[in-house]
Amino acid sequence: METLWNFLCRKREQNYQTCLLFLLVHTLIWVLPIGAAAFLVCIRLSLPMSDVIRYTGLVAGYPGMVVGFFGALLYLLRNQ
């Protein structure tokens, strides 16, 4: 997280935009790989597409919001 924050601070001048971008990027870091893995597992299991979408959303959404978004939010609150 520290590396991502330092990288974004170098690129941006305004702190508010840096915080928003940090939250977005950190959430995507957690959602995209987990969502891709869940999607591939569901496809490999030959599940119907409606189940694939539902399971991928659930498996990727919860870690993305809890660990990604709230973790980044706690990091920002602790460092500001």
mmCIF file of the N, C-alpha and C atoms, coordinates in Angstrom:
data_MODEL
# 
_entry.id   MODEL 
# 
loop_
_atom_site.group_PDB 
_atom_site.id 
_atom_site.type_symbol 
_atom_site.label_atom_id 
_atom_site.label_alt_id 
_atom_site.label_comp_id 
_atom_site.label_asym_id 
_atom_site.label_entity_id 
_atom_site.label_seq_id 
_atom_site.pdbx_PDB_ins_code 
_atom_site.Cartn_x 
_atom_site.Cartn_y 
_atom_site.Cartn_z 
_atom_site.occupancy 
_atom_site.B_iso_or_equiv 
_atom_site.pdbx_formal_charge 
_atom_site.auth_seq_id 
_atom_site.auth_comp_id 
_atom_site.auth_asym_id 
_atom_site.auth_atom_id 
_atom_site.pdbx_PDB_model_num 
ATOM 1   N N  . MET A 1 1  ? 0.815   -1.186  0.000   1.00 0.00 ? 1  MET A N  1 
ATOM 2   C CA . MET A 1 1  ? 0.000   0.000   0.000   1.00 0.00 ? 1  MET A CA 1 
ATOM 3   C C  . MET A 1 1  ? 0.863   1.256   0.000   1.00 0.00 ? 1  MET A C  1 
ATOM 4   N N  . GLU A 1 2  ? 1.932   1.197   0.746   1.00 0.00 ? 2  GLU A N  1 
ATOM 5   C CA . GLU A 1 2  ? 2.826   2.352   0.838   1.00 0.00 ? 2  GLU A CA 1 
ATOM 6   C C  . GLU A 1 2  ? 3.410   2.697   -0.530  1.00 0.00 ? 2  GLU A C  1 
ATOM 7   N N  . THR A 1 3  ? 3.777   1.681   -1.298  1.00 0.00 ? 3  THR A N  1 
ATOM 8   C CA . THR A 1 3  ? 4.356   1.907   -2.622  1.00 0.00 ? 3  THR A CA 1 
ATOM 9   C C  . THR A 1 3  ? 3.335   2.544   -3.559  1.00 0.00 ? 3  THR A C  1 
ATOM 10  N N  . LEU A 1 4  ? 2.107   2.040   -3.536  1.00 0.00 ? 4  LEU A N  1 
ATOM 11  C CA . LEU A 1 4  ? 1.045   2.602   -4.364  1.00 0.00 ? 4  LEU A CA 1 
ATOM 12  C C  . LEU A 1 4  ? 0.771   4.047   -3.976  1.00 0.00 ? 4  LEU A C  1 
ATOM 13  N N  . TRP A 1 5  ? 0.698   4.324   -2.678  1.00 0.00 ? 5  TRP A N  1 
ATOM 14  C CA . TRP A 1 5  ? 0.426   5.680   -2.214  1.00 0.00 ? 5  TRP A CA 1 
ATOM 15  C C  . TRP A 1 5  ? 1.540   6.634   -2.639  1.00 0.00 ? 5  TRP A C  1 
ATOM 16  N N  . ASN A 1 6  ? 2.785   6.224   -2.480  1.00 0.00 ? 6  ASN A N  1 
ATOM 17  C CA . ASN A 1 6  ? 3.907   7.081   -2.876  1.00 0.00 ? 6  ASN A CA 1 
ATOM 18  C C  . ASN A 1 6  ? 3.921   7.330   -4.380  1.00 0.00 ? 6  ASN A C  1 
ATOM 19  N N  . PHE A 1 7  ? 3.598   6.316   -5.160  1.00 0.00 ? 7  PHE A N  1 
ATOM 20  C CA . PHE A 1 7  ? 3.540   6.469   -6.606  1.00 0.00 ? 7  PHE A CA 1 
ATOM 21  C C  . PHE A 1 7  ? 2.464   7.474   -7.008  1.00 0.00 ? 7  PHE A C  1 
ATOM 22  N N  . LEU A 1 8  ? 1.285   7.374   -6.409  1.00 0.00 ? 8  LEU A N  1 
ATOM 23  C CA . LEU A 1 8  ? 0.195   8.281   -6.751  1.00 0.00 ? 8  LEU A CA 1 
ATOM 24  C C  . LEU A 1 8  ? 0.469   9.703   -6.265  1.00 0.00 ? 8  LEU A C  1 
ATOM 25  N N  . CYS A 1 9  ? 1.141   9.842   -5.149  1.00 0.00 ? 9  CYS A N  1 
ATOM 26  C CA . CYS A 1 9  ? 1.466   11.185  -4.651  1.00 0.00 ? 9  CYS A CA 1 
ATOM 27  C C  . CYS A 1 9  ? 2.455   11.896  -5.567  1.00 0.00 ? 9  CYS A C  1 
ATOM 28  N N  . ARG A 1 10 ? 3.359   11.166  -6.177  1.00 0.00 ? 10 ARG A N  1 
ATOM 29  C CA . ARG A 1 10 ? 4.311   11.776  -7.108  1.00 0.00 ? 10 ARG A CA 1 
ATOM 30  C C  . ARG A 1 10 ? 3.613   12.258  -8.372  1.00 0.00 ? 10 ARG A C  1 
ATOM 31  N N  . LYS A 1 11 ? 2.565   11.556  -8.798  1.00 0.00 ? 11 LYS A N  1 
ATOM 32  C CA . LYS A 1 11 ? 1.896   11.884  -10.051 1.00 0.00 ? 11 LYS A CA 1 
ATOM 33  C C  . LYS A 1 11 ? 0.848   12.985  -9.897  1.00 0.00 ? 11 LYS A C  1 
ATOM 34  N N  . ARG A 1 12 ? 0.306   13.167  -8.720  1.00 0.00 ? 12 ARG A N  1 
ATOM 35  C CA . ARG A 1 12 ? -0.801  14.105  -8.511  1.00 0.00 ? 12 ARG A CA 1 
ATOM 36  C C  . ARG A 1 12 ? -0.384  15.232  -7.577  1.00 0.00 ? 12 ARG A C  1 
ATOM 37  N N  . GLU A 1 13 ? -0.961  16.386  -7.804  1.00 0.00 ? 13 GLU A N  1 
ATOM 38  C CA . GLU A 1 13 ? -0.688  17.533  -6.951  1.00 0.00 ? 13 GLU A CA 1 
ATOM 39  C C  . GLU A 1 13 ? -1.733  17.657  -5.837  1.00 0.00 ? 13 GLU A C  1 
ATOM 40  N N  . GLN A 1 14 ? -2.981  17.394  -6.155  1.00 0.00 ? 14 GLN A N  1 
ATOM 41  C CA . GLN A 1 14 ? -4.061  17.608  -5.190  1.00 0.00 ? 14 GLN A CA 1 
ATOM 42  C C  . GLN A 1 14 ? -4.263  16.351  -4.353  1.00 0.00 ? 14 GLN A C  1 
ATOM 43  N N  . ASN A 1 15 ? -4.362  16.528  -3.066  1.00 0.00 ? 15 ASN A N  1 
ATOM 44  C CA . ASN A 1 15 ? -4.476  15.407  -2.136  1.00 0.00 ? 15 ASN A CA 1 
ATOM 45  C C  . ASN A 1 15 ? -5.818  14.694  -2.256  1.00 0.00 ? 15 ASN A C  1 
ATOM 46  N N  . TYR A 1 16 ? -6.908  15.435  -2.494  1.00 0.00 ? 16 TYR A N  1 
ATOM 47  C CA . TYR A 1 16 ? -8.227  14.827  -2.591  1.00 0.00 ? 16 TYR A CA 1 
ATOM 48  C C  . TYR A 1 16 ? -8.297  13.862  -3.768  1.00 0.00 ? 16 TYR A C  1 
ATOM 49  N N  . GLN A 1 17 ? -7.798  14.283  -4.923  1.00 0.00 ? 17 GLN A N  1 
ATOM 50  C CA . GLN A 1 17 ? -7.815  13.406  -6.092  1.00 0.00 ? 17 GLN A CA 1 
ATOM 51  C C  . GLN A 1 17 ? -6.910  12.201  -5.891  1.00 0.00 ? 17 GLN A C  1 
ATOM 52  N N  . THR A 1 18 ? -5.807  12.383  -5.202  1.00 0.00 ? 18 THR A N  1 
ATOM 53  C CA . THR A 1 18 ? -4.910  11.273  -4.914  1.00 0.00 ? 18 THR A CA 1 
ATOM 54  C C  . THR A 1 18 ? -5.607  10.246  -4.038  1.00 0.00 ? 18 THR A C  1 
ATOM 55  N N  . CYS A 1 19 ? -6.352  10.705  -3.049  1.00 0.00 ? 19 CYS A N  1 
ATOM 56  C CA . CYS A 1 19 ? -7.076  9.788   -2.167  1.00 0.00 ? 19 CYS A CA 1 
ATOM 57  C C  . CYS A 1 19 ? -8.126  8.994   -2.942  1.00 0.00 ? 19 CYS A C  1 
ATOM 58  N N  . LEU A 1 20 ? -8.878  9.669   -3.794  1.00 0.00 ? 20 LEU A N  1 
ATOM 59  C CA . LEU A 1 20 ? -9.897  8.970   -4.580  1.00 0.00 ? 20 LEU A CA 1 
ATOM 60  C C  . LEU A 1 20 ? -9.279  7.944   -5.517  1.00 0.00 ? 20 LEU A C  1 
ATOM 61  N N  . LEU A 1 21 ? -8.205  8.325   -6.170  1.00 0.00 ? 21 LEU A N  1 
ATOM 62  C CA . LEU A 1 21 ? -7.536  7.406   -7.078  1.00 0.00 ? 21 LEU A CA 1 
ATOM 63  C C  . LEU A 1 21 ? -6.936  6.225   -6.321  1.00 0.00 ? 21 LEU A C  1 
ATOM 64  N N  . PHE A 1 22 ? -6.387  6.486   -5.142  1.00 0.00 ? 22 PHE A N  1 
ATOM 65  C CA . PHE A 1 22 ? -5.827  5.427   -4.314  1.00 0.00 ? 22 PHE A CA 1 
ATOM 66  C C  . PHE A 1 22 ? -6.909  4.418   -3.916  1.00 0.00 ? 22 PHE A C  1 
ATOM 67  N N  . LEU A 1 23 ? -8.078  4.897   -3.499  1.00 0.00 ? 23 LEU A N  1 
ATOM 68  C CA . LEU A 1 23 ? -9.169  3.993   -3.140  1.00 0.00 ? 23 LEU A CA 1 
ATOM 69  C C  . LEU A 1 23 ? -9.616  3.156   -4.331  1.00 0.00 ? 23 LEU A C  1 
ATOM 70  N N  . LEU A 1 24 ? -9.734  3.786   -5.482  1.00 0.00 ? 24 LEU A N  1 
ATOM 71  C CA . LEU A 1 24 ? -10.159 3.067   -6.689  1.00 0.00 ? 24 LEU A CA 1 
ATOM 72  C C  . LEU A 1 24 ? -9.142  2.007   -7.096  1.00 0.00 ? 24 LEU A C  1 
ATOM 73  N N  . VAL A 1 25 ? -7.887  2.378   -7.160  1.00 0.00 ? 25 VAL A N  1 
ATOM 74  C CA . VAL A 1 25 ? -6.856  1.442   -7.612  1.00 0.00 ? 25 VAL A CA 1 
ATOM 75  C C  . VAL A 1 25 ? -6.689  0.298   -6.621  1.00 0.00 ? 25 VAL A C  1 
ATOM 76  N N  . HIS A 1 26 ? -6.697  0.601   -5.339  1.00 0.00 ? 26 HIS A N  1 
ATOM 77  C CA . HIS A 1 26 ? -6.526  -0.454  -4.340  1.00 0.00 ? 26 HIS A CA 1 
ATOM 78  C C  . HIS A 1 26 ? -7.705  -1.423  -4.351  1.00 0.00 ? 26 HIS A C  1 
ATOM 79  N N  . THR A 1 27 ? -8.907  -0.921  -4.568  1.00 0.00 ? 27 THR A N  1 
ATOM 80  C CA . THR A 1 27 ? -10.076 -1.802  -4.671  1.00 0.00 ? 27 THR A CA 1 
ATOM 81  C C  . THR A 1 27 ? -9.973  -2.677  -5.912  1.00 0.00 ? 27 THR A C  1 
ATOM 82  N N  . LEU A 1 28 ? -9.560  -2.098  -7.025  1.00 0.00 ? 28 LEU A N  1 
ATOM 83  C CA . LEU A 1 28 ? -9.415  -2.882  -8.255  1.00 0.00 ? 28 LEU A CA 1 
ATOM 84  C C  . LEU A 1 28 ? -8.318  -3.933  -8.150  1.00 0.00 ? 28 LEU A C  1 
ATOM 85  N N  . ILE A 1 29 ? -7.273  -3.631  -7.391  1.00 0.00 ? 29 ILE A N  1 
ATOM 86  C CA . ILE A 1 29 ? -6.206  -4.614  -7.188  1.00 0.00 ? 29 ILE A CA 1 
ATOM 87  C C  . ILE A 1 29 ? -6.750  -5.860  -6.510  1.00 0.00 ? 29 ILE A C  1 
ATOM 88  N N  . TRP A 1 30 ? -7.733  -5.692  -5.641  1.00 0.00 ? 30 TRP A N  1 
ATOM 89  C CA . TRP A 1 30 ? -8.319  -6.843  -4.964  1.00 0.00 ? 30 TRP A CA 1 
ATOM 90  C C  . TRP A 1 30 ? -9.432  -7.496  -5.771  1.00 0.00 ? 30 TRP A C  1 
ATOM 91  N N  . VAL A 1 31 ? -10.191 -6.709  -6.530  1.00 0.00 ? 31 VAL A N  1 
ATOM 92  C CA . VAL A 1 31 ? -11.354 -7.261  -7.239  1.00 0.00 ? 31 VAL A CA 1 
ATOM 93  C C  . VAL A 1 31 ? -10.963 -8.013  -8.502  1.00 0.00 ? 31 VAL A C  1 
ATOM 94  N N  . LEU A 1 32 ? -10.105 -7.436  -9.313  1.00 0.00 ? 32 LEU A N  1 
ATOM 95  C CA . LEU A 1 32 ? -9.840  -8.017  -10.630 1.00 0.00 ? 32 LEU A CA 1 
ATOM 96  C C  . LEU A 1 32 ? -9.193  -9.397  -10.607 1.00 0.00 ? 32 LEU A C  1 
ATOM 97  N N  . PRO A 1 33 ? -8.121  -9.629  -9.856  1.00 0.00 ? 33 PRO A N  1 
ATOM 98  C CA . PRO A 1 33 ? -7.544  -10.981 -9.881  1.00 0.00 ? 33 PRO A CA 1 
ATOM 99  C C  . PRO A 1 33 ? -8.467  -12.036 -9.264  1.00 0.00 ? 33 PRO A C  1 
ATOM 100 N N  . ILE A 1 34 ? -9.142  -11.683 -8.183  1.00 0.00 ? 34 ILE A N  1 
ATOM 101 C CA . ILE A 1 34 ? -10.051 -12.640 -7.549  1.00 0.00 ? 34 ILE A CA 1 
ATOM 102 C C  . ILE A 1 34 ? -11.245 -12.905 -8.455  1.00 0.00 ? 34 ILE A C  1 
ATOM 103 N N  . GLY A 1 35 ? -11.747 -11.862 -9.107  1.00 0.00 ? 35 GLY A N  1 
ATOM 104 C CA . GLY A 1 35 ? -12.866 -12.039 -10.037 1.00 0.00 ? 35 GLY A CA 1 
ATOM 105 C C  . GLY A 1 35 ? -12.480 -12.883 -11.235 1.00 0.00 ? 35 GLY A C  1 
ATOM 106 N N  . ALA A 1 36 ? -11.285 -12.676 -11.758 1.00 0.00 ? 36 ALA A N  1 
ATOM 107 C CA . ALA A 1 36 ? -10.829 -13.467 -12.905 1.00 0.00 ? 36 ALA A CA 1 
ATOM 108 C C  . ALA A 1 36 ? -10.660 -14.929 -12.513 1.00 0.00 ? 36 ALA A C  1 
ATOM 109 N N  . ALA A 1 37 ? -10.108 -15.177 -11.331 1.00 0.00 ? 37 ALA A N  1 
ATOM 110 C CA . ALA A 1 37 ? -9.943  -16.561 -10.877 1.00 0.00 ? 37 ALA A CA 1 
ATOM 111 C C  . ALA A 1 37 ? -11.291 -17.232 -10.668 1.00 0.00 ? 37 ALA A C  1 
ATOM 112 N N  . ALA A 1 38 ? -12.225 -16.527 -10.054 1.00 0.00 ? 38 ALA A N  1 
ATOM 113 C CA . ALA A 1 38 ? -13.564 -17.094 -9.833  1.00 0.00 ? 38 ALA A CA 1 
ATOM 114 C C  . ALA A 1 38 ? -14.262 -17.368 -11.165 1.00 0.00 ? 38 ALA A C  1 
ATOM 115 N N  . PHE A 1 39 ? -14.106 -16.452 -12.115 1.00 0.00 ? 39 PHE A N  1 
ATOM 116 C CA . PHE A 1 39 ? -14.705 -16.640 -13.432 1.00 0.00 ? 39 PHE A CA 1 
ATOM 117 C C  . PHE A 1 39 ? -14.145 -17.881 -14.125 1.00 0.00 ? 39 PHE A C  1 
ATOM 118 N N  . LEU A 1 40 ? -12.839 -18.043 -14.065 1.00 0.00 ? 40 LEU A N  1 
ATOM 119 C CA . LEU A 1 40 ? -12.225 -19.204 -14.710 1.00 0.00 ? 40 LEU A CA 1 
ATOM 120 C C  . LEU A 1 40 ? -12.626 -20.518 -14.042 1.00 0.00 ? 40 LEU A C  1 
ATOM 121 N N  . VAL A 1 41 ? -12.741 -20.518 -12.725 1.00 0.00 ? 41 VAL A N  1 
ATOM 122 C CA . VAL A 1 41 ? -13.168 -21.732 -12.015 1.00 0.00 ? 41 VAL A CA 1 
ATOM 123 C C  . VAL A 1 41 ? -14.604 -22.075 -12.390 1.00 0.00 ? 41 VAL A C  1 
ATOM 124 N N  . CYS A 1 42 ? -15.471 -21.069 -12.434 1.00 0.00 ? 42 CYS A N  1 
ATOM 125 C CA . CYS A 1 42 ? -16.868 -21.326 -12.798 1.00 0.00 ? 42 CYS A CA 1 
ATOM 126 C C  . CYS A 1 42 ? -16.996 -21.831 -14.230 1.00 0.00 ? 42 CYS A C  1 
ATOM 127 N N  . ILE A 1 43 ? -16.231 -21.251 -15.133 1.00 0.00 ? 43 ILE A N  1 
ATOM 128 C CA . ILE A 1 43 ? -16.261 -21.712 -16.523 1.00 0.00 ? 43 ILE A CA 1 
ATOM 129 C C  . ILE A 1 43 ? -15.739 -23.136 -16.617 1.00 0.00 ? 43 ILE A C  1 
ATOM 130 N N  . ARG A 1 44 ? -14.677 -23.424 -15.879 1.00 0.00 ? 44 ARG A N  1 
ATOM 131 C CA . ARG A 1 44 ? -14.090 -24.771 -15.882 1.00 0.00 ? 44 ARG A CA 1 
ATOM 132 C C  . ARG A 1 44 ? -15.078 -25.809 -15.345 1.00 0.00 ? 44 ARG A C  1 
ATOM 133 N N  . LEU A 1 45 ? -15.914 -25.388 -14.379 1.00 0.00 ? 45 LEU A N  1 
ATOM 134 C CA . LEU A 1 45 ? -16.921 -26.294 -13.827 1.00 0.00 ? 45 LEU A CA 1 
ATOM 135 C C  . LEU A 1 45 ? -18.177 -26.388 -14.697 1.00 0.00 ? 45 LEU A C  1 
ATOM 136 N N  . SER A 1 46 ? -18.200 -25.666 -15.791 1.00 0.00 ? 46 SER A N  1 
ATOM 137 C CA . SER A 1 46 ? -19.322 -25.661 -16.746 1.00 0.00 ? 46 SER A CA 1 
ATOM 138 C C  . SER A 1 46 ? -20.641 -25.264 -16.095 1.00 0.00 ? 46 SER A C  1 
ATOM 139 N N  . LEU A 1 47 ? -20.587 -24.221 -15.299 1.00 0.00 ? 47 LEU A N  1 
ATOM 140 C CA . LEU A 1 47 ? -21.800 -23.697 -14.676 1.00 0.00 ? 47 LEU A CA 1 
ATOM 141 C C  . LEU A 1 47 ? -22.556 -22.831 -15.672 1.00 0.00 ? 47 LEU A C  1 
ATOM 142 N N  . PRO A 1 48 ? -23.868 -22.705 -15.506 1.00 0.00 ? 48 PRO A N  1 
ATOM 143 C CA . PRO A 1 48 ? -24.623 -21.790 -16.374 1.00 0.00 ? 48 PRO A CA 1 
ATOM 144 C C  . PRO A 1 48 ? -24.137 -20.349 -16.193 1.00 0.00 ? 48 PRO A C  1 
ATOM 145 N N  . MET A 1 49 ? -24.289 -19.544 -17.231 1.00 0.00 ? 49 MET A N  1 
ATOM 146 C CA . MET A 1 49 ? -23.747 -18.191 -17.196 1.00 0.00 ? 49 MET A CA 1 
ATOM 147 C C  . MET A 1 49 ? -24.364 -17.344 -16.088 1.00 0.00 ? 49 MET A C  1 
ATOM 148 N N  . SER A 1 50 ? -25.613 -17.566 -15.754 1.00 0.00 ? 50 SER A N  1 
ATOM 149 C CA . SER A 1 50 ? -26.227 -16.800 -14.664 1.00 0.00 ? 50 SER A CA 1 
ATOM 150 C C  . SER A 1 50 ? -25.546 -17.113 -13.331 1.00 0.00 ? 50 SER A C  1 
ATOM 151 N N  . ASP A 1 51 ? -25.177 -18.368 -13.115 1.00 0.00 ? 51 ASP A N  1 
ATOM 152 C CA . ASP A 1 51 ? -24.453 -18.727 -11.899 1.00 0.00 ? 51 ASP A CA 1 
ATOM 153 C C  . ASP A 1 51 ? -23.020 -18.195 -11.925 1.00 0.00 ? 51 ASP A C  1 
ATOM 154 N N  . VAL A 1 52 ? -22.411 -18.193 -13.100 1.00 0.00 ? 52 VAL A N  1 
ATOM 155 C CA . VAL A 1 52 ? -21.047 -17.669 -13.223 1.00 0.00 ? 52 VAL A CA 1 
ATOM 156 C C  . VAL A 1 52 ? -21.023 -16.195 -12.822 1.00 0.00 ? 52 VAL A C  1 
ATOM 157 N N  . ILE A 1 53 ? -21.964 -15.422 -13.316 1.00 0.00 ? 53 ILE A N  1 
ATOM 158 C CA . ILE A 1 53 ? -22.021 -13.992 -12.997 1.00 0.00 ? 53 ILE A CA 1 
ATOM 159 C C  . ILE A 1 53 ? -22.291 -13.790 -11.512 1.00 0.00 ? 53 ILE A C  1 
ATOM 160 N N  . ARG A 1 54 ? -23.212 -14.549 -10.966 1.00 0.00 ? 54 ARG A N  1 
ATOM 161 C CA . ARG A 1 54 ? -23.547 -14.398 -9.547  1.00 0.00 ? 54 ARG A CA 1 
ATOM 162 C C  . ARG A 1 54 ? -22.369 -14.770 -8.659  1.00 0.00 ? 54 ARG A C  1 
ATOM 163 N N  . TYR A 1 55 ? -21.747 -15.907 -8.905  1.00 0.00 ? 55 TYR A N  1 
ATOM 164 C CA . TYR A 1 55 ? -20.633 -16.347 -8.059  1.00 0.00 ? 55 TYR A CA 1 
ATOM 165 C C  . TYR A 1 55 ? -19.408 -15.446 -8.217  1.00 0.00 ? 55 TYR A C  1 
ATOM 166 N N  . THR A 1 56 ? -19.155 -15.006 -9.439  1.00 0.00 ? 56 THR A N  1 
ATOM 167 C CA . THR A 1 56 ? -18.021 -14.116 -9.655  1.00 0.00 ? 56 THR A CA 1 
ATOM 168 C C  . THR A 1 56 ? -18.230 -12.795 -8.928  1.00 0.00 ? 56 THR A C  1 
ATOM 169 N N  . GLY A 1 57 ? -19.432 -12.270 -8.983  1.00 0.00 ? 57 GLY A N  1 
ATOM 170 C CA . GLY A 1 57 ? -19.734 -11.031 -8.268  1.00 0.00 ? 57 GLY A CA 1 
ATOM 171 C C  . GLY A 1 57 ? -19.604 -11.173 -6.769  1.00 0.00 ? 57 GLY A C  1 
ATOM 172 N N  . LEU A 1 58 ? -20.085 -12.286 -6.241  1.00 0.00 ? 58 LEU A N  1 
ATOM 173 C CA . LEU A 1 58 ? -19.994 -12.497 -4.796  1.00 0.00 ? 58 LEU A CA 1 
ATOM 174 C C  . LEU A 1 58 ? -18.558 -12.724 -4.344  1.00 0.00 ? 58 LEU A C  1 
ATOM 175 N N  . VAL A 1 59 ? -17.853 -13.584 -5.063  1.00 0.00 ? 59 VAL A N  1 
ATOM 176 C CA . VAL A 1 59 ? -16.491 -13.932 -4.653  1.00 0.00 ? 59 VAL A CA 1 
ATOM 177 C C  . VAL A 1 59 ? -15.547 -12.741 -4.824  1.00 0.00 ? 59 VAL A C  1 
ATOM 178 N N  . ALA A 1 60 ? -15.747 -11.930 -5.838  1.00 0.00 ? 60 ALA A N  1 
ATOM 179 C CA . ALA A 1 60 ? -14.862 -10.785 -6.055  1.00 0.00 ? 60 ALA A CA 1 
ATOM 180 C C  . ALA A 1 60 ? -15.329 -9.542  -5.306  1.00 0.00 ? 60 ALA A C  1 
ATOM 181 N N  . GLY A 1 61 ? -16.622 -9.402  -5.117  1.00 0.00 ? 61 GLY A N  1 
ATOM 182 C CA . GLY A 1 61 ? -17.155 -8.192  -4.503  1.00 0.00 ? 61 GLY A CA 1 
ATOM 183 C C  . GLY A 1 61 ? -16.855 -8.044  -3.031  1.00 0.00 ? 61 GLY A C  1 
ATOM 184 N N  . TYR A 1 62 ? -17.023 -9.106  -2.275  1.00 0.00 ? 62 TYR A N  1 
ATOM 185 C CA . TYR A 1 62 ? -16.794 -9.005  -0.838  1.00 0.00 ? 62 TYR A CA 1 
ATOM 186 C C  . TYR A 1 62 ? -15.335 -8.735  -0.481  1.00 0.00 ? 62 TYR A C  1 
ATOM 187 N N  . PRO A 1 63 ? -14.369 -9.482  -1.007  1.00 0.00 ? 63 PRO A N  1 
ATOM 188 C CA . PRO A 1 63 ? -12.976 -9.113  -0.689  1.00 0.00 ? 63 PRO A CA 1 
ATOM 189 C C  . PRO A 1 63 ? -12.601 -7.742  -1.237  1.00 0.00 ? 63 PRO A C  1 
ATOM 190 N N  . GLY A 1 64 ? -13.140 -7.396  -2.387  1.00 0.00 ? 64 GLY A N  1 
ATOM 191 C CA . GLY A 1 64 ? -12.835 -6.090  -2.960  1.00 0.00 ? 64 GLY A CA 1 
ATOM 192 C C  . GLY A 1 64 ? -13.320 -4.955  -2.085  1.00 0.00 ? 64 GLY A C  1 
ATOM 193 N N  . MET A 1 65 ? -14.522 -5.083  -1.550  1.00 0.00 ? 65 MET A N  1 
ATOM 194 C CA . MET A 1 65 ? -15.047 -4.020  -0.705  1.00 0.00 ? 65 MET A CA 1 
ATOM 195 C C  . MET A 1 65 ? -14.443 -4.053  0.697   1.00 0.00 ? 65 MET A C  1 
ATOM 196 N N  . VAL A 1 66 ? -14.374 -5.223  1.294   1.00 0.00 ? 66 VAL A N  1 
ATOM 197 C CA . VAL A 1 66 ? -13.904 -5.302  2.684   1.00 0.00 ? 66 VAL A CA 1 
ATOM 198 C C  . VAL A 1 66 ? -12.407 -5.065  2.765   1.00 0.00 ? 66 VAL A C  1 
ATOM 199 N N  . VAL A 1 67 ? -11.638 -5.849  2.042   1.00 0.00 ? 67 VAL A N  1 
ATOM 200 C CA . VAL A 1 67 ? -10.177 -5.737  2.146   1.00 0.00 ? 67 VAL A CA 1 
ATOM 201 C C  . VAL A 1 67 ? -9.672  -4.566  1.304   1.00 0.00 ? 67 VAL A C  1 
ATOM 202 N N  . GLY A 1 68 ? -10.148 -4.447  0.078   1.00 0.00 ? 68 GLY A N  1 
ATOM 203 C CA . GLY A 1 68 ? -9.637  -3.416  -0.808  1.00 0.00 ? 68 GLY A CA 1 
ATOM 204 C C  . GLY A 1 68 ? -10.052 -2.017  -0.411  1.00 0.00 ? 68 GLY A C  1 
ATOM 205 N N  . PHE A 1 69 ? -11.350 -1.759  -0.379  1.00 0.00 ? 69 PHE A N  1 
ATOM 206 C CA . PHE A 1 69 ? -11.827 -0.403  -0.125  1.00 0.00 ? 69 PHE A CA 1 
ATOM 207 C C  . PHE A 1 69 ? -11.643 0.008   1.329   1.00 0.00 ? 69 PHE A C  1 
ATOM 208 N N  . PHE A 1 70 ? -12.138 -0.816  2.257   1.00 0.00 ? 70 PHE A N  1 
ATOM 209 C CA . PHE A 1 70 ? -12.053 -0.427  3.662   1.00 0.00 ? 70 PHE A CA 1 
ATOM 210 C C  . PHE A 1 70 ? -10.616 -0.485  4.183   1.00 0.00 ? 70 PHE A C  1 
ATOM 211 N N  . GLY A 1 71 ? -9.813  -1.398  3.653   1.00 0.00 ? 71 GLY A N  1 
ATOM 212 C CA . GLY A 1 71 ? -8.401  -1.428  4.027   1.00 0.00 ? 71 GLY A CA 1 
ATOM 213 C C  . GLY A 1 71 ? -7.684  -0.172  3.577   1.00 0.00 ? 71 GLY A C  1 
ATOM 214 N N  . ALA A 1 72 ? -7.961  0.267   2.350   1.00 0.00 ? 72 ALA A N  1 
ATOM 215 C CA . ALA A 1 72 ? -7.353  1.503   1.856   1.00 0.00 ? 72 ALA A CA 1 
ATOM 216 C C  . ALA A 1 72 ? -7.872  2.708   2.626   1.00 0.00 ? 72 ALA A C  1 
ATOM 217 N N  . LEU A 1 73 ? -9.146  2.692   2.975   1.00 0.00 ? 73 LEU A N  1 
ATOM 218 C CA . LEU A 1 73 ? -9.718  3.786   3.751   1.00 0.00 ? 73 LEU A CA 1 
ATOM 219 C C  . LEU A 1 73 ? -9.067  3.888   5.131   1.00 0.00 ? 73 LEU A C  1 
ATOM 220 N N  . LEU A 1 74 ? -8.893  2.765   5.786   1.00 0.00 ? 74 LEU A N  1 
ATOM 221 C CA . LEU A 1 74 ? -8.223  2.764   7.097   1.00 0.00 ? 74 LEU A CA 1 
ATOM 222 C C  . LEU A 1 74 ? -6.773  3.224   6.955   1.00 0.00 ? 74 LEU A C  1 
ATOM 223 N N  . TYR A 1 75 ? -6.119  2.835   5.880   1.00 0.00 ? 75 TYR A N  1 
ATOM 224 C CA . TYR A 1 75 ? -4.738  3.279   5.647   1.00 0.00 ? 75 TYR A CA 1 
ATOM 225 C C  . TYR A 1 75 ? -4.691  4.798   5.502   1.00 0.00 ? 75 TYR A C  1 
ATOM 226 N N  . LEU A 1 76 ? -5.630  5.361   4.737   1.00 0.00 ? 76 LEU A N  1 
ATOM 227 C CA . LEU A 1 76 ? -5.653  6.801   4.550   1.00 0.00 ? 76 LEU A CA 1 
ATOM 228 C C  . LEU A 1 76 ? -5.955  7.539   5.849   1.00 0.00 ? 76 LEU A C  1 
ATOM 229 N N  . LEU A 1 77 ? -6.901  7.023   6.608   1.00 0.00 ? 77 LEU A N  1 
ATOM 230 C CA . LEU A 1 77 ? -7.249  7.675   7.883   1.00 0.00 ? 77 LEU A CA 1 
ATOM 231 C C  . LEU A 1 77 ? -6.085  7.620   8.875   1.00 0.00 ? 77 LEU A C  1 
ATOM 232 N N  . ARG A 1 78 ? -5.344  6.542   8.861   1.00 0.00 ? 78 ARG A N  1 
ATOM 233 C CA . ARG A 1 78 ? -4.231  6.407   9.779   1.00 0.00 ? 78 ARG A CA 1 
ATOM 234 C C  . ARG A 1 78 ? -3.078  7.334   9.406   1.00 0.00 ? 78 ARG A C  1 
ATOM 235 N N  . ASN A 1 79 ? -2.876  7.573   8.118   1.00 0.00 ? 79 ASN A N  1 
ATOM 236 C CA . ASN A 1 79 ? -1.731  8.358   7.676   1.00 0.00 ? 79 ASN A CA 1 
ATOM 237 C C  . ASN A 1 79 ? -2.021  9.840   7.493   1.00 0.00 ? 79 ASN A C  1 
ATOM 238 N N  . GLN A 1 80 ? -3.254  10.275  7.678   1.00 0.00 ? 80 GLN A N  1 
ATOM 239 C CA . GLN A 1 80 ? -3.543  11.707  7.481   1.00 0.00 ? 80 GLN A CA 1 
ATOM 240 C C  . GLN A 1 80 ? -3.928  12.377  8.755   1.00 0.00 ? 80 GLN A C  1 
# 
